[in-house]
Amino acid sequence: MTRIAIIGGGISGLAAAFALEEHRRAGADIDYVLYEASTRLGGVLRTEHIDGCLVEAGPDSFITEKPWATDLCRALGLGDQLIGSNDVDRKTYILTNGRLVVMPDGLMFMVPTKILPTGLSPLFSWKTKLRMTQELFHPPRAADHDESVASFVQRHYGSEMVDRLADPLLSGVYGGEAASLSVRAVLPRFAEMERTHGSLGRAMLAARRKISAGPRQPAPPLFTSLKAGMQHLAETVVSRLPQALLLTNAPVQAVQREAGGWVVSAGLQSDEFDSVIVALPAPAAAQVLRIASPDLSAELAAIQYSSSITVGLGYDRDVRQSLPPGFGFLVPRSEGKRLLAATFVHNKFPHRAPEDRALLRCFFAGANAENVWPLADDQIVGIVRNELQQILGLRAEPLFARVYKWKSAMAQYGVGHLDRLDRMERLRQQLPGLALAGNAYRGIGVPDCIRSGRDAAAQFSKS
Ligand SMILES: Cc1cc2nc3c(=O)[nH]c(=O)nc-3n(C[C@H](O)[C@H](O)[C@H](O)COP(=O)(O)OP(=O)(O)OC[C@H]3O[C@@H](n4cnc5c(N)ncnc54)[C@H](O)[C@@H]3O)c2cc1C
């Protein structure tokens, strides 16, 4: 029998455990144990029900285009629980010189695909609009090195595009800054478009033409979630696993190679395994692997993480009626606010708030999250309310407010990230029986984390 340890009970570790459990039930001669440091499983997937509202403390949904989360939900029998974002109301605003300006129609991330809405939009100056036109003539370019997203976007569209769109959009996903994120790791499709087409605008238009030449299909919703919230996904995975194999309150101090196998030390206990799946954020993975491989540990420790804070605010019917339509707004750094973004949850996922409630989800990330981190919850709520008043004119007292802090939870794929992953893979191959999963490697979102856990399990689950 092959014994496998999974370290970390977030969605990456749970996805690995579920894949192993499926193989075990199909007859594979395997056994596994999952170690989780805290008292609850699910990691950052956490949902609360407050005053009739469904409040997501961590992720609120996942991108539909990446299939692995939907696949897992279906495998768990949750197919009928999947819900899509209310895309008829999809509209995102960018705070521009203190005013909310709607992102023009046809903008694919930062690439304009419809001339008129972008040309008429007050979001960009004439200088940037001119750059957009010139961008259509960029020749193909085979870059021989990685660069930051900021420098890539700057080359194509200029610095205003970095400030108004690329930086806030990416900060919302990675909590980091466009100036330090790797274009190859974070926007691989764009890097490829530049290589093949030169102009991102032309590449995007060519892709659109291809799609519209094919059979017409209704576009799927951009985001998918679960009716009962994201925590329901983690809970359902847990309910399908033998409970005796799930060790909570069991922080692992070290995993070490011994006599061709692995020894996992958690508290005063240590246990032997044939293989180990380390499904931890990189700083924690670096810590547990420091003896087994100082070199791999050093590479892991060099992957930066940023902290984030979400604040859920519930309001009454009057506020709901006074808020603009759409999914919410993003705040560019240059606007001098501490908030990075706010989602109007009652519009994005309408059933998450009763009709007489408005539900807002506000977000701090990176340096701003670190700055407000030491403050008490009511002080953080005070900052949010003050900025919502400045941005939306919202003065009303919230019916409830909840603050959720996530320390070093979001991986930053810095310039050179993919080279680091190559070096790490070579080091890992010197450690038979070790697999890594989680958000530090090839995708930070829930679907990529699930894929990473599933792929890690597949390495060790041959029957
Ligand atoms: C605020 C926020 C909003 C997000 N929004 C979205 C979104 O809308 N859509 C999306 O797709 N993604 C989103 N993400 C990203 C995504 O949710 C995460 O990348 C993903 O859930 C990480 O899962 P994980 O299992 O790899 O890590 P985690 O959830 O961090 O789990 C790691 C687990 O390991 C445990 N652990 C740590 N050290 C040890 C140890 N020594 N021994 C044992 N256990 C240990 C921790 O307690 C934790 O439970 C968001 C992330 C955050 C923080």
The ligand as an SDF file (V2000), in Angstrom:
LIG
                    3D

 53 58  0  0  0  0  0  0  0  0999 V2000
   -9.4970   37.6350   -0.0220 C   0  0  0  0  0  0  0  0  0  0  0  0
   -9.2940   36.6990   -1.1870 C   0  0  0  0  0  0  0  0  0  0  0  0
  -10.1580   36.7510   -2.2600 C   0  0  0  0  0  0  0  0  0  0  0  0
   -9.9810   35.8700   -3.3420 C   0  0  0  0  0  0  0  0  0  0  0  0
  -10.8870   35.9070   -4.3510 N   0  0  0  0  0  0  0  0  0  0  0  0
  -10.8290   34.9610   -5.3150 C   0  0  0  0  0  0  0  0  0  0  0  0
  -11.8950   34.8280   -6.2430 C   0  0  0  0  0  0  0  0  0  0  0  0
  -12.8880   35.5600   -6.1880 O   0  0  0  0  0  0  0  0  0  0  0  0
  -11.8010   33.8350   -7.1860 N   0  0  0  0  0  0  0  0  0  0  0  0
  -10.7410   32.9770   -7.2240 C   0  0  0  0  0  0  0  0  0  0  0  0
  -10.7120   32.0860   -8.0890 O   0  0  0  0  0  0  0  0  0  0  0  0
   -9.7280   33.0600   -6.3380 N   0  0  0  0  0  0  0  0  0  0  0  0
   -9.7550   34.0220   -5.3770 C   0  0  0  0  0  0  0  0  0  0  0  0
   -8.7650   34.0870   -4.4290 N   0  0  0  0  0  0  0  0  0  0  0  0
   -7.6270   33.1690   -4.5370 C   0  0  0  0  0  0  0  0  0  0  0  0
   -7.9560   31.7580   -4.0600 C   0  0  0  0  0  0  0  0  0  0  0  0
   -9.0580   31.7850   -3.1930 O   0  0  0  0  0  0  0  0  0  0  0  0
   -6.7660   31.1400   -3.3320 C   0  0  0  0  0  0  0  0  0  0  0  0
   -5.5870   31.2600   -4.1060 O   0  0  0  0  0  0  0  0  0  0  0  0
   -6.9990   29.6550   -3.0460 C   0  0  0  0  0  0  0  0  0  0  0  0
   -8.2320   29.4390   -2.3920 O   0  0  0  0  0  0  0  0  0  0  0  0
   -5.8270   29.1140   -2.2160 C   0  0  0  0  0  0  0  0  0  0  0  0
   -6.0960   27.7910   -1.8130 O   0  0  0  0  0  0  0  0  0  0  0  0
   -4.9350   26.9200   -1.1490 P   0  0  0  0  0  0  0  0  0  0  0  0
   -5.5290   25.6620   -0.6800 O   0  0  0  0  0  0  0  0  0  0  0  0
   -3.8090   26.8080   -2.1140 O   0  0  0  0  0  0  0  0  0  0  0  0
   -4.3930   27.8070    0.0470 O   0  0  0  0  0  0  0  0  0  0  0  0
   -5.0990   28.2430    1.4060 P   0  0  0  0  0  0  0  0  0  0  0  0
   -6.5580   28.4560    1.2250 O   0  0  0  0  0  0  0  0  0  0  0  0
   -4.2710   29.3770    1.9280 O   0  0  0  0  0  0  0  0  0  0  0  0
   -4.9320   26.9680    2.3260 O   0  0  0  0  0  0  0  0  0  0  0  0
   -3.7090   26.5840    2.8750 C   0  0  0  0  0  0  0  0  0  0  0  0
   -4.0080   25.8240    4.1520 C   0  0  0  0  0  0  0  0  0  0  0  0
   -2.7810   25.3590    4.7020 O   0  0  0  0  0  0  0  0  0  0  0  0
   -2.8520   25.4780    6.0990 C   0  0  0  0  0  0  0  0  0  0  0  0
   -1.4930   25.5010    6.6300 N   0  0  0  0  0  0  0  0  0  0  0  0
   -0.5780   26.4960    6.6200 C   0  0  0  0  0  0  0  0  0  0  0  0
    0.5770   26.0890    7.1740 N   0  0  0  0  0  0  0  0  0  0  0  0
    0.4080   24.8000    7.5470 C   0  0  0  0  0  0  0  0  0  0  0  0
    1.2360   23.8290    8.1590 C   0  0  0  0  0  0  0  0  0  0  0  0
    2.4950   24.1120    8.5210 N   0  0  0  0  0  0  0  0  0  0  0  0
    0.7400   22.5850    8.4150 N   0  0  0  0  0  0  0  0  0  0  0  0
   -0.5410   22.2720    8.0480 C   0  0  0  0  0  0  0  0  0  0  0  0
   -1.3790   23.1630    7.4620 N   0  0  0  0  0  0  0  0  0  0  0  0
   -0.9050   24.4040    7.2120 C   0  0  0  0  0  0  0  0  0  0  0  0
   -3.6080   26.7760    6.3240 C   0  0  0  0  0  0  0  0  0  0  0  0
   -4.1640   26.8240    7.6200 O   0  0  0  0  0  0  0  0  0  0  0  0
   -4.6500   26.6980    5.2210 C   0  0  0  0  0  0  0  0  0  0  0  0
   -5.8460   26.0880    5.6540 O   0  0  0  0  0  0  0  0  0  0  0  0
   -8.9100   34.9430   -3.3460 C   0  0  0  0  0  0  0  0  0  0  0  0
   -8.0290   34.9080   -2.2570 C   0  0  0  0  0  0  0  0  0  0  0  0
   -8.2160   35.7560   -1.1830 C   0  0  0  0  0  0  0  0  0  0  0  0
   -7.2950   35.6820    0.0060 C   0  0  0  0  0  0  0  0  0  0  0  0
  1  2  1  0
  2  3  1  0
  2 52  2  0
  3  4  2  0
  4  5  1  0
  4 50  1  0
  5  6  2  0
  6  7  1  0
  6 13  1  0
  7  8  2  0
  7  9  1  0
  9 10  1  0
 10 11  2  0
 10 12  1  0
 12 13  2  0
 13 14  1  0
 14 15  1  0
 14 50  1  0
 15 16  1  0
 16 17  1  0
 16 18  1  0
 18 19  1  0
 18 20  1  0
 20 21  1  0
 20 22  1  0
 22 23  1  0
 23 24  1  0
 24 25  2  0
 24 26  1  0
 24 27  1  0
 27 28  1  0
 28 29  2  0
 28 30  1  0
 28 31  1  0
 31 32  1  0
 32 33  1  0
 33 34  1  0
 33 48  1  0
 34 35  1  0
 35 36  1  0
 35 46  1  0
 36 37  1  0
 36 45  1  0
 37 38  2  0
 38 39  1  0
 39 40  1  0
 39 45  2  0
 40 41  1  0
 40 42  2  0
 42 43  1  0
 43 44  2  0
 44 45  1  0
 46 47  1  0
 46 48  1  0
 48 49  1  0
 50 51  2  0
 51 52  1  0
 52 53  1  0
M  END
$$$$
